[in-house]
Amino acid sequence: QTCETKSRSTEQLIECGTQVQRLDEHKNERDCIKIIPRPYVTYEQMLNTRFLYVQCIQRYVRGWIARRQVMKIRCVVEKKQIEEEEETELTRKKMEERKGKEINRRFEPKYRQDFQVLYSELDTW
């Protein structure tokens, strides 16, 4: 038994060519960009530089997080101080009111207790 086989190439034809300046286009040689290769970098060197960049980024991010936490703590402390100041101001006003009422009671007594306080003070004097 014989079998006929056909071989077909799977690769395409490769076109070759060079870059030639067109006749209708005029370019200056000064405007051409020269491509200079960079020095060879090994995988370890690349990892080292990447590690340095990662450290720098981590430093900035951690500083930002720390500053944010400090600002939150400062806000909490400031709120507590404001509340304490308001509370002391309120107690001071209440004390002033009470003193004013006591002075008013002594200058213009209206009730029996007011007179009793005045008489007792007069006795002690």
C-alpha positions as a Markdown table, in Angstrom:
| # | Residue | x | y | z |
|---|---|---|---|---|
| 1 | Gln | 0.0 | 0.0 | 0.0 |
| 2 | Thr | 1.3 | 3.3 | -1.0 |
| 3 | Cys | 0.2 | 6.7 | 0.2 |
| 4 | Glu | 0.8 | 10.0 | -1.6 |
| 5 | Thr | 2.0 | 12.8 | 0.7 |
| 6 | Lys | 2.4 | 16.4 | -0.1 |
| 7 | Ser | 4.6 | 18.7 | 1.9 |
| 8 | Arg | 3.6 | 22.2 | 2.5 |
| 9 | Ser | 5.8 | 24.8 | 4.0 |
| 10 | Thr | 4.2 | 26.5 | 7.0 |
| 11 | Glu | 6.5 | 29.5 | 7.0 |
| 12 | Gln | 5.8 | 32.6 | 5.0 |
| 13 | Leu | 8.2 | 34.2 | 2.7 |
| 14 | Ile | 10.3 | 36.8 | 4.3 |
| 15 | Glu | 10.5 | 40.2 | 2.7 |
| 16 | Cys | 13.8 | 42.0 | 2.9 |
| 17 | Gly | 14.5 | 45.6 | 2.2 |
| 18 | Thr | 16.4 | 48.7 | 3.1 |
| 19 | Gln | 15.4 | 52.1 | 4.0 |
| 20 | Val | 16.1 | 54.4 | 1.2 |
| 21 | Gln | 15.4 | 58.1 | 1.3 |
| 22 | Arg | 12.5 | 59.0 | -0.9 |
| 23 | Leu | 13.2 | 61.3 | -3.8 |
| 24 | Asp | 10.3 | 63.6 | -3.1 |
| 25 | Glu | 11.2 | 64.1 | 0.5 |
| 26 | His | 14.2 | 66.0 | 1.8 |
| 27 | Lys | 15.5 | 65.4 | 5.3 |
| 28 | Asn | 18.4 | 66.9 | 7.1 |
| 29 | Glu | 20.9 | 64.6 | 8.6 |
| 30 | Arg | 21.1 | 66.8 | 11.7 |
| 31 | Asp | 17.5 | 66.0 | 12.6 |
| 32 | Cys | 18.1 | 62.3 | 12.8 |
| 33 | Ile | 17.9 | 60.6 | 16.1 |
| 34 | Lys | 20.9 | 58.5 | 17.1 |
| 35 | Ile | 20.0 | 55.5 | 19.2 |
| 36 | Ile | 22.7 | 54.6 | 21.7 |
| 37 | Pro | 22.3 | 51.3 | 23.6 |
| 38 | Arg | 22.3 | 51.3 | 27.4 |
| 39 | Pro | 24.7 | 49.3 | 29.4 |
| 40 | Tyr | 23.8 | 45.7 | 30.1 |
| 41 | Val | 21.9 | 45.2 | 33.3 |
| 42 | Thr | 21.8 | 41.8 | 35.0 |
| 43 | Tyr | 18.7 | 40.4 | 36.7 |
| 44 | Glu | 20.2 | 40.9 | 40.2 |
| 45 | Gln | 21.1 | 44.6 | 39.4 |
| 46 | Met | 17.6 | 45.2 | 38.2 |
| 47 | Leu | 16.2 | 43.6 | 41.4 |
| 48 | Asn | 18.5 | 45.8 | 43.5 |
| 49 | Thr | 17.4 | 49.0 | 41.7 |
| 50 | Arg | 13.7 | 47.9 | 42.0 |
| 51 | Phe | 14.2 | 47.2 | 45.7 |
| 52 | Leu | 15.6 | 50.8 | 46.2 |
| 53 | Tyr | 12.6 | 52.3 | 44.4 |
| 54 | Val | 10.3 | 50.2 | 46.5 |
| 55 | Gln | 12.0 | 51.3 | 49.7 |
| 56 | Cys | 11.7 | 55.0 | 48.6 |
| 57 | Ile | 8.0 | 54.5 | 47.8 |
| 58 | Gln | 7.4 | 52.7 | 51.2 |
| 59 | Arg | 9.2 | 55.5 | 53.0 |
| 60 | Tyr | 6.9 | 58.2 | 51.5 |
| 61 | Val | 3.7 | 56.1 | 52.0 |
| 62 | Arg | 4.6 | 55.3 | 55.6 |
| 63 | Gly | 5.3 | 59.0 | 56.3 |
| 64 | Trp | 2.0 | 60.0 | 54.8 |
| 65 | Ile | 0.2 | 57.4 | 56.9 |
| 66 | Ala | 2.0 | 58.6 | 60.0 |
| 67 | Arg | 1.2 | 62.2 | 59.3 |
| 68 | Arg | -2.5 | 61.3 | 58.7 |
| 69 | Gln | -2.7 | 59.5 | 62.1 |
| 70 | Val | -1.0 | 62.4 | 63.9 |
| 71 | Met | -3.6 | 64.8 | 62.3 |
| 72 | Lys | -6.4 | 62.6 | 63.6 |
| 73 | Ile | -5.0 | 62.5 | 67.1 |
| 74 | Arg | -4.5 | 66.3 | 67.0 |
| 75 | Cys | -8.1 | 66.7 | 66.0 |
| 76 | Val | -9.3 | 64.5 | 68.8 |
| 77 | Val | -7.2 | 66.4 | 71.4 |
| 78 | Glu | -8.3 | 69.7 | 70.0 |
| 79 | Lys | -12.0 | 68.7 | 70.2 |
| 80 | Lys | -11.4 | 67.6 | 73.9 |
| 81 | Gln | -9.8 | 70.9 | 74.7 |
| 82 | Ile | -12.6 | 72.9 | 73.1 |
| 83 | Glu | -15.2 | 70.9 | 75.0 |
| 84 | Glu | -13.3 | 71.4 | 78.3 |
| 85 | Glu | -13.0 | 75.2 | 77.6 |
| 86 | Glu | -16.8 | 75.3 | 76.9 |
| 87 | Glu | -17.5 | 73.4 | 80.1 |
| 88 | Thr | -15.3 | 75.7 | 82.2 |
| 89 | Glu | -16.9 | 78.7 | 80.6 |
| 90 | Leu | -20.3 | 77.3 | 81.4 |
| 91 | Thr | -19.5 | 76.7 | 85.0 |
| 92 | Arg | -17.9 | 80.1 | 85.3 |
| 93 | Lys | -21.1 | 81.7 | 84.0 |
| 94 | Lys | -23.2 | 79.7 | 86.4 |
| 95 | Met | -21.0 | 80.8 | 89.3 |
| 96 | Glu | -21.2 | 84.5 | 88.2 |
| 97 | Glu | -25.0 | 84.1 | 87.9 |
| 98 | Arg | -25.2 | 82.6 | 91.4 |
| 99 | Lys | -23.0 | 85.4 | 92.8 |
| 100 | Gly | -25.2 | 88.0 | 91.1 |
| 101 | Lys | -28.3 | 86.4 | 92.6 |
| 102 | Glu | -26.7 | 86.4 | 96.1 |
| 103 | Ile | -25.7 | 90.1 | 95.8 |
| 104 | Asn | -29.2 | 90.9 | 94.5 |
| 105 | Arg | -30.8 | 89.0 | 97.4 |
| 106 | Arg | -28.8 | 91.1 | 99.8 |
| 107 | Phe | -29.6 | 94.5 | 98.2 |
| 108 | Glu | -33.2 | 93.8 | 97.5 |
| 109 | Pro | -34.5 | 91.1 | 99.9 |
| 110 | Lys | -37.9 | 89.8 | 98.9 |
| 111 | Tyr | -38.4 | 86.6 | 100.8 |
| 112 | Arg | -38.2 | 85.6 | 104.5 |
| 113 | Gln | -35.0 | 83.6 | 103.9 |
| 114 | Asp | -33.4 | 86.7 | 102.4 |
| 115 | Phe | -34.1 | 88.7 | 105.6 |
| 116 | Gln | -32.9 | 85.8 | 107.8 |
| 117 | Val | -29.6 | 85.7 | 105.9 |
| 118 | Leu | -29.2 | 89.5 | 106.3 |
| 119 | Tyr | -30.0 | 89.3 | 110.1 |
| 120 | Ser | -27.5 | 86.4 | 110.6 |
| 121 | Glu | -24.8 | 88.3 | 108.8 |
| 122 | Leu | -25.5 | 91.4 | 110.8 |
| 123 | Asp | -25.3 | 89.3 | 114.1 |
| 124 | Thr | -21.9 | 87.9 | 113.1 |
| 125 | Trp | -20.6 | 91.3 | 112.2 |
